[in-house]
Amino acid sequence: MTSTFINIFGATGNLARRKLIPALYDLHCKGQLSTDLKITGVAPGEMTTPEFRDLVRESEASLNQWADFADRINYVQADVTSPEDMVRAWQVIAELTPEQEPGRVNCLHYLALRPDLYAPAVTALASAGMTGNGPGWRRIVIEKPFGSDGRTARDLNEHLHKHLDEDQVYRIDHYLGKETVQNLLVFRFANSIFEPIWNRNYIDSVEITVDEEDMVGDRGEYYDGSGVLRDMFQSHLLQLMTLVAMDPPHSYEADALRNEKVKVLSAVRRPSLREIEEHLVIGQYEGYHYEPGVAPGSQTPTFAALRLFIDNWRWQGVPFHLRSGKGLPAKNTEMIINFRSPPHMLFPVPDDGDIPGNQLLIRIQPDEGVGLEFQSKVPGAGLRMRPVNLEFSYDAGFNDVEIPDAYERLLLDALAGDASLFTRSDEIELAWSIIDPITDRLDLPGAPTPYRYLPGTQGPQTP
Ligand code: BG6
C-alpha cells in the first residue's frame, strides 16, 4: 500500500498545536485516517520525536487512543526556507517507509507558517524534489492570509505556479469547512422552494455578520498590520457572500463551484471613494493599543461594517451588509435574508410602523440552525399580527451527531484531492480587488479614524 504523509511545516506553532493536530487526532479516533497515514512535524527547534509528541499531546485524549495516534507522528528539525534542510527532511521522511521508493509516497505539505515564509518554503520544497507529482501525489496547503493585498497575492500565485500546478495548491479558508457553511449550499440547491425567490424581486437586503467576543490576544503583531478588513472581510465574509449570492453550479465539483463564486466576486461593485465614505464604518475597541505587538497610536480597525452591491440581474440594488469585529458581546456568525414586505397589506398595520417582511436566519455558529420569521394572527378577536418563528436547530434535528471541526473536513478533502472547499487563485485575487480600494483609502492621510468602542459592547452604529 502507498504511504501518505502529512508534513506540517511550522509544527510547533499555534495553528498546528491548536487546530491541526487536534483535528487529526479526532479523525484518527473516528477511524477516518487510513492506517498508513503518517504525520511529520517540521520546525527549526531542536527536539526529539517523543518530546514533540508530548508538546502536541491533546490534554483530553484518552491514554490508549493517544498512544496509538502518537505512533503516526515523527519530528524533523529543519528550517523550511533552507533547501539543504529540506533535502535532509525528505531523506528522513523517506527512511520512515524504507520499503517504498520516495517517489511513490504521497505528500500533503501543510504550510502552517508565517505568510512571509510561504514563497521561500515552496522554493526550498521544490529544490528538494518534494513538489513534483511522481507516481505519488504532492499537494500544498496554504493558510490565510494569502498576500496582504492584490499585488502580493498575485506575486505569491505566480511563485506557486512556477513550482506547482494549480490543482496541487489548496488555499485554506476554514469557514468553507464549517458544516453550516456547506449546509448553505444544500439549503439553497437541494430544496426547490427557495431558488425562485432568491433574487432582487423578493429579497430586500442580506446581512452577513461575523461577531467575535475574543480580542486580539497574542496575535497583535500580525493583526496590527492587517486589521479586520484584511483578516476577516477579504476571506471569510466575502466567501460567505459568494455562497449566498452565487447561481446554482451545474455540479458539486471544485471548478463548477469556483466558477460561480468567481462570477459573483467579479460582479461586486468596487466601491468609489464616495461610496467608501457612505458605506463603511470602522471601529477599534478601547485598550487595543495595550495589546502586545500593537503599535502605539495604531488606527487599525478591529471592527468594520460595509455595504456592498452586486451588479448583476439577480442582485441589482440589493444591499449586502457585511459586519465583523472583535471585542463584541458574543461570538455570533449568521446570515439574515430580509424579504420584501407584501406589496399591499389587507390587515391593519400597527400604529408604530410597517409590517416587516419575512426574515430567514441562517445561524452558522453557535446555536447552528435555520429560522424563518413570518407574520401570524394573534389568537383572539381582531386581526392583530405578530412575527413568529419556524425553527430548525442542529441540536434538535441531529441530536446524535457531533458537528465536526472545519479543519477535519478540510484535511480529509485535501487528502482525497477534492478542492471544492478551497479557494482558487483567481478568487483570492478578485477578493483582494474588492478590499484593496478600501484599505488604500484608510492608509491615506486624512482617512476616517476608527470609532472607539468598549469591549463587550455592540461596536459603532452601522450604516
Ligand atoms: C481567522 C482570523 O481566520 O478566523 C481570526 O484570522 C478569527 O482573527 C478567526 O478570530 C475566526 O474563526 P472562527 O472559526 O473562530 O470563527
Boltz pocket constraint, residues with backbone or C-beta under 6 A from the ligand:
constraints:
  - pocket:
      binder: B
      contacts: [[A, 144], [A, 212], [A, 231], [A, 232]]
      max_distance: 6.0
